[in-house]
Amino acid sequence: MNNHKFIQNLLVILVFSLNAYCIYEGIKYHSFLGIVLAIGSIGALMYCLRLLKKLRESEEE
């Protein structure tokens, strides 16, 4: 179970890192659409993590 949590956290860190890189590249090349899509992806990831947390809480009950 602990190994599963570690892998999940590693994937979240990896996705955030890739999004930060995309935002960096968008700023570097002055790409408004690239920045907006990267920020939208971060928002979608946060929403997904919130839904997963609720799902776990409902499974424990």
Secondary structure as UniProt FT lines:
FT   HELIX           2..28
FT   TURN            29..30
FT   HELIX           32..60
//
